[in-house]
Amino acid sequence: MASGEFTIDVIGDGFRDVHANVRKLIEGLDREALNWRPHPDANSIAVLINHTLGSEREMLAAVRGVSVPRDRESEFVVEADAPDLEAMLTLADSWLDEQLGAMKPQDLTADRSRGGRGPRPGLVWMVTNYGHAREHLAQMALTKQLYEGR
C-alpha cells in the first residue's frame, strides 16, 4: 500500500504537470486568443485558467482543514493576457508547494467540507479536483484549436 507521503507527492506531481501544460498551451497566444469565447455561453482560456486555479487553491486549503476566501462567480468574468496568466500560475505553483509541504497523511483520510459541500475524505477532494483540472486543460486545448481554426 502506498504511503500518505507518496500519495501526496504523486498528486502534487499531477497538478504540477497540469500547470506546465497550461503554460505550454498559452505560449505565444495574444490577449485576443486568451479571452476569445467559442460561444456566448462558453468560457475563454483565461477564464478556464482562473477558475481551475481558484478551485485548486480552495481545495488544497480545505484538505488541510484551512478556509480561504473564494468568489467562484468572479472567476468566470476575468480577462487576462499571457503575463497575467503566467503570474497566476506562478502563485499557484507556490501555493501548491506550500500546501503540499504542510500536508500530513492524516489530511488524506480526514473528512473535510469544501465550498459548502458536505464532508469527504481529503484524498477524494484531491483526486476529483485533479480530474477537474485535467478536464479544463482539455477544454482549453479545444478552445485554442477552435480559435486557430476560425
GILIN-V720647 format. One record per residue. N is the residue number from 1. OMEGA is omega as a letter, one per 40 degrees, with the letter a starting at -180 (NA if undefined). D_LAST is the distance of its C-alpha to the last C-alpha in Angstrom with 1 decimal. Layout:
n;omega;d_last
N;OMEGA;D_LAST
N;OMEGA;D_LAST
This chain:
n;omega;d_last
1;a;49.3
2;i;46.9
3;i;48.2
4;i;46.6
5;i;46.0
6;a;44.2
7;i;42.0
8;i;41.1
9;a;40.3
10;a;38.1
11;i;36.1
12;i;35.9
13;i;34.6
14;i;31.8
15;i;30.7
16;i;31.0
17;i;28.7
18;a;26.1
19;a;26.4
20;i;26.2
21;i;23.0
22;i;21.4
23;i;22.5
24;a;21.0
25;a;17.6
26;a;17.5
27;i;19.0
28;i;17.4
29;i;14.8
30;a;15.4
31;i;16.2
32;a;13.0
33;a;11.1
34;a;14.3
35;i;14.5
36;i;11.1
37;a;11.5
38;a;9.2
39;a;12.0
40;i;15.1
41;a;17.3
42;i;15.4
43;i;16.2
44;i;14.6
45;a;15.5
46;i;18.3
47;a;19.7
48;i;19.7
49;a;21.6
50;a;24.0
51;a;24.7
52;a;25.2
53;i;27.6
54;i;29.4
55;i;30.1
56;a;31.2
57;a;33.5
58;i;35.1
59;a;35.6
60;i;37.3
61;a;39.7
62;i;40.4
63;i;41.4
64;i;43.8
65;a;45.2
66;i;43.9
67;i;42.1
68;i;39.4
69;i;37.9
70;i;34.4
71;a;32.5
72;a;29.9
73;a;28.4
74;i;27.8
75;a;25.7
76;i;22.9
77;a;22.8
78;i;22.5
79;a;20.4
80;i;20.9
81;a;20.1
82;i;20.8
83;i;24.5
84;a;24.9
85;i;23.3
86;i;25.4
87;i;28.5
88;a;27.8
89;i;27.6
90;i;30.8
91;i;32.5
92;i;31.4
93;a;32.9
94;i;36.1
95;i;36.4
96;a;35.8
97;a;38.5
98;a;40.8
99;i;40.6
100;i;40.8
101;a;43.7
102;a;45.5
103;i;44.7
104;i;47.7
105;a;47.8
106;i;49.3
107;a;46.1
108;a;44.4
109;a;47.0
110;i;47.7
111;a;46.3
112;i;44.0
113;a;42.5
114;i;39.0
115;i;37.2
116;i;39.6
117;a;39.3
118;a;42.5
119;i;43.9
120;i;42.6
121;a;43.6
122;i;41.8
123;i;40.6
124;i;38.9
125;a;37.0
126;a;36.0
127;a;34.9
128;i;32.9
129;i;31.3
130;i;30.4
131;i;28.7
132;a;26.9
133;i;25.6
134;i;24.4
135;a;22.6
136;i;20.7
137;i;20.1
138;i;18.4
139;i;16.4
140;a;15.4
141;i;14.4
142;i;12.2
143;i;10.6
144;i;10.1
145;i;8.6
146;i;6.1
147;a;5.5
148;a;5.8
149;a;3.8
150;NA;0.0
